[in-house]
Amino acid sequence: MWIRSQSGESLLNVKDLCIYESNYEEKKYQFRCFGFGDDYYILGNYSSKEKAMKVLDKIHKTLLSDLEMNLDVFQMPQDNEV
């Protein structure tokens, strides 16, 4: 599935996607997809696990309806849009 990053600066053909809890200065929930080796791309950052799960639900629904709706790219929403 093609996913455009929250920033709009990356468009990646994503096979695997995970939510990662980041504990730097403030807690964030990041959508990451992994590349080669230990490389990964951050597709979006969300302020709560609940928001990240809502986005994951949207991605899931898009995958399920992809054939019917002919959607090719999922745009990661901004944190305040969730």
C-alpha positions as CSV (number, residue, x, y, z in Angstrom):
1,M,0.0,0.0,0.0
2,W,1.3,3.5,-0.8
3,I,1.3,5.9,2.1
4,R,2.2,9.5,2.0
5,S,3.8,10.8,5.2
6,Q,2.2,13.3,7.5
7,S,4.7,15.9,6.4
8,G,3.9,15.2,2.7
9,E,7.6,14.8,2.0
10,S,7.7,11.0,1.6
11,L,5.7,8.6,-0.4
12,L,6.4,5.0,0.5
13,N,5.2,1.6,-0.7
14,V,4.6,0.1,2.8
15,K,4.5,-3.6,3.4
16,D,4.8,-3.5,7.2
17,L,3.8,-0.7,9.6
18,C,4.0,-0.4,13.3
19,I,3.1,2.0,16.1
20,Y,6.2,2.9,18.2
21,E,6.0,4.6,21.6
22,S,8.7,7.3,21.7
23,N,9.8,8.5,25.1
24,Y,12.0,11.4,24.3
25,E,11.1,14.9,25.7
26,E,7.4,14.1,25.5
27,K,5.7,10.9,24.8
28,K,4.7,10.4,21.1
29,Y,3.3,7.6,19.1
30,Q,5.0,7.2,15.8
31,F,4.0,5.2,12.7
32,R,7.1,3.6,11.4
33,C,7.9,1.5,8.4
34,F,11.2,-0.3,8.1
35,G,13.6,-0.2,5.2
36,F,16.8,-2.1,4.9
37,G,18.7,-3.2,8.0
38,D,17.9,-1.0,11.0
39,D,16.7,1.9,8.8
40,Y,13.1,3.1,9.3
41,Y,10.9,6.0,8.1
42,I,8.5,7.9,10.4
43,L,5.2,8.4,8.6
44,G,3.4,10.3,11.3
45,N,3.5,11.4,15.0
46,Y,0.5,11.4,17.3
47,S,0.1,12.7,20.8
48,S,-1.8,9.7,22.2
49,K,-2.1,5.9,21.6
50,E,-5.9,6.4,21.0
51,K,-5.2,8.8,18.1
52,A,-2.6,6.4,16.6
53,M,-5.1,3.5,16.9
54,K,-7.8,5.6,15.1
55,V,-5.3,6.2,12.2
56,L,-4.5,2.5,12.1
57,D,-8.2,1.7,11.9
58,K,-8.5,4.2,9.0
59,I,-5.6,2.4,7.2
60,H,-7.2,-0.9,7.8
61,K,-10.5,0.3,6.4
62,T,-8.7,1.7,3.4
63,L,-7.1,-1.7,2.8
64,L,-10.4,-3.5,3.0
65,S,-12.1,-1.2,0.6
66,D,-9.2,-0.6,-1.7
67,L,-10.7,-2.7,-4.5
68,E,-14.1,-1.0,-4.3
69,M,-12.8,2.6,-3.9
70,N,-9.7,2.3,-6.1
71,L,-7.6,4.2,-3.6
72,D,-3.9,4.0,-4.2
73,V,-2.4,6.4,-1.6
74,F,-3.3,6.9,2.1
75,Q,-2.5,10.3,3.5
76,M,-1.4,10.3,7.1
77,P,-3.6,12.9,8.9
78,Q,-2.2,15.6,11.2
79,D,-2.5,15.0,14.9
80,N,-5.3,17.6,15.3
81,E,-7.3,15.9,12.6
82,V,-7.7,12.7,14.5
